[in-house]
Amino acid sequence: MSEKRWLTLILLLFIVLGFTYAVVTPVFEASDELWHYPMVRHLADGNSLPVQVFDPVQAGPWKQEASQPPLYYYLGAALTFWIDTADMPSIRHENPHVDNGLITEDGNNNLVVHNPHANPWQGTLLAVRIVRFFSVLLATGTVFLTYRIAKECMPDRSEVVLGATAVNAFLPMFLFISGAVNNDNLAILLASLSVFLMIRAVTKKTFRRNYRYWLLLGVVIGLALLTKEGTFGLLPLAWGTGFVVAWQASHDQAVPQFSKTLRWFLWLLADSILILIVILLPVLLIAGWWYYRNIVLYGDWLGWGAFIAVLGQRAHPASLLQLWGERRGFLMSFWGLFGGVNVPMPLWIYTILNGLLIISVIGFVFYFLREIFHWWRQASWRPFNIRRLIDNMLEFVADRFGLVACLLFTGAVIVGLIQWATTTWSSQGRLVFTALSAVVVLFVVGLVGWLPRRFARWVVFVVAIFMFSVAVFVPFLWIQPTYTVAAYTPPRPFVLQPATTVFGDQLRLRGVTAEGVDHDISTLKPGESLWIHLEWEVLQPMSRDWSVFVHLNDSILGQPIAQRDMYLGQGLLLTSWLQPGERLTNSYKLTVPETAVAPANLDVVIGLYDFNNGERLSTETSDSAVVAKLLLQPAAGSFPNPQAVNFEDELELVGYEIEPRHTAAGEVVNLTLYWEALRPLTNDYTFFAQIVDEDTTRWASHDYTPSEGTSSWLLDTANSIEMTLQLNPETLPGLFPLIIGAYTQTEAGDFDRLQIKTADGRLTDDFLQLTPVRVD
């Protein structure tokens, strides 16, 4: 079959798959669609652009997306302004308990609660789907541009060209985003078109004085910058393109010829700047107003201050080492991590795709080094001088400009993402999709570009078939079941014990069981999980939407040390939709904190409450029911409440003791911490312990520096730190966290705390929360 027919087939398959994802994925369950669509609706209703606030509580339903450039939202509004979307508040019924960004075994992954009786082809549901279909068409253009870019890069390697097109088309995460209301879809298309136009400018060698071409490129880049700020990397690439084009023209007799290297180089620089100015004219006309608006409103031309204020940020900037520790989630969200970044594919799929990525990176390095070697052998180096060196280097770049442009733009996007992820929790692979066309071209070149063509065709074919197969199964095997009540199956079978508790004459608890590790709750230890299974029966119609809570209460604290809250149906059903006689079985997984004090008596307490005001649905005797009692057993270890908490590979907390945990204002809490040095220490650390309120009010604190200094501590030797926490006499009644940590003081007087290092190498908080303390 000819190359064009393969291309047509790939595009048709992509459109079918894209529309499938757009229809199967429930509305508002695609990445950030919950906040992107309210921007579309706001503009469709004839409103002006919202002014972003610096408070996430006061932000509109668009949250941080009001800080995004608005072109995509205006286009979506133009397509849907005629639809009555007054039903959006009821359709966009947010799940207040959702485990956003967390992969769970007991469901509760839905961002919103979906009314099964709502008409999917009217009102808000229709408007969202129209914009989704529009996004699929935009994404189809991206796939076609990937083909054109790959064709410019490897014109004589059809298997690489079609392979890159297929990888782009059948990438599950790209299909998922393509079938969603998301400005990435327009940004990716415009970025790909910009890169293609730049590559063509070099490969065709005819555009130096074709100012209409550079104006066209400026228009496309301007539209990209009016869609997403992550496309700014196109501007330096455009300047570099202009420089290469100017160098090509310098070999033409129609332009001045210079014998002096400096004058020649300055002419190249001046010519490339002139080209950049021509490109910038439409960029400023199209997108300049948006960035000027940011300056006027926020004093920040990018508007990042307002964006981050609403989105939230890391407690401490992430180091490159920490970002590397987050690579697993980054790669999962590149290949396919659906819903609210909480609906994964099976791990074996990621393993295969990551394996291909490793092969591709190694292969690309080999391929590029081979190209450099060929260039070095073929280039003329005599007489050797600076101009000859620059000429030869630019000849190498011009001859392979497609790959160089892809490499540079991918690098620019990754550098921008690293800068962004250093401040915010945004280390998601899908955020490099702005350069997706370039990325997949590099991926396939690295995978097969160095192989003999005959073998390369089979590799590309197998990879394409594998990715297509995964893409076909994703909507039906993993996305759709996540939002289907009947599709949920607990990880193991269980047997319910009869129960008869009635809550407010509205719901009856008919059965309950509690299971620990290997079905046994008698051996539950800190860090282990407990499963609670409940069967409910609806007794009468309900006008309010009740949430179920399952608490694991410590008898001394009288408060939960672990809890699970969700709507019925594993978070998918509102009680106001249920009819008398319906029965539902729900499962809840609770994990005991590793820092919990043991031994301890625990009660499993359940009940229902209204999330809007906290009011509970009462039984005949109480507002909750104890369904199980158990003893939390101490974990194995040499110290009380054994721990293994790594503080930046410097110190490890190996245990602690506390007495009492239930006290009164003005009283003393005694705390003993057991520490070990993980390596020979050069710093003398000070240890702190604080009993704090939610607003960080310190009700008690103690800082202690060992007299001999931690630099004298021996390895594999436990060191006990005794700390006395005197509660403020004005401490309010309540349950307060007890936090501990270690720090050094800098020359500037700042406190440099050690951060906790997780088992997978990530640096997290600079404090550890131990057991809470109850104050009466």
Buried (B, 14 or more C-beta within 10 A) or exposed (E): EEBEEBBEBBBEBBBEBBBBBBBBBBBBBBBBBBBBBBBBBBBBEEEEBBEBBEEEEEBBBBBBBBBBBBBBBBBBBEBBBEBEBEBBEEBBBEBBBBBBBEBBEBBBBBBBBBBEEBEEEEBBBBBBBBBBBBBBBBBBBBBBBBBBBBBBBBEEBBBBBBBBBBBBBBBBBBBBBBBBBBBBBBBBBBBBBBBBBBBBBBBEBEBBBEBEBBBBBBBBBBBBBBBBBBBBBBBEBBBBBBBBBBBBBBEEEEBEEBEEBEEBBEBBBEBBBBBBEBBBBBBBEBBBEBBEBBEEEBEBBBBBBBBBBBBEBBEBEBEEEBBEBBBEBBBBBBBBBBBBBBBBBEEEBBEBBBEBBEBBBEBBEEBBEEBEEEBEEEBEEEEEEEBBEBBBEBBBBBBBBBBBBBBBBBBBBBEBBEEBBBBBEBBBBBBBBBBBBBBBBBBBBBBBBBBEEEEBBEBBBEBBEBBBEBBBBBBEEBBBEBBBBEEBEBEEEBEEEEBEBBBBEBBBBBBBBBBBEEEEBEEBBBBBBBBBBBBBBBBEEBEBBBBBBBBBBBEBBEEBBBBBBBBBBBBBBBBEBBEEEEEBBBBBBBEBBBBBBBEBEBBBBBBBBBBEEEEBBBBEEEBBBEBBEBEBBBBEEEBBBBBBBBBBEBBBBBBBBBEEBBBEBEBEBEBBBBBBBBEEBEBBBBBBBBBBEEEEEEBBBBEBBBEEEBEEBEEEEBBEBEBEBBBBEEBEEBBBBBBBBBBBEEEEEEEBBBBBBEEEBBBBBBBBEBBBBBBE
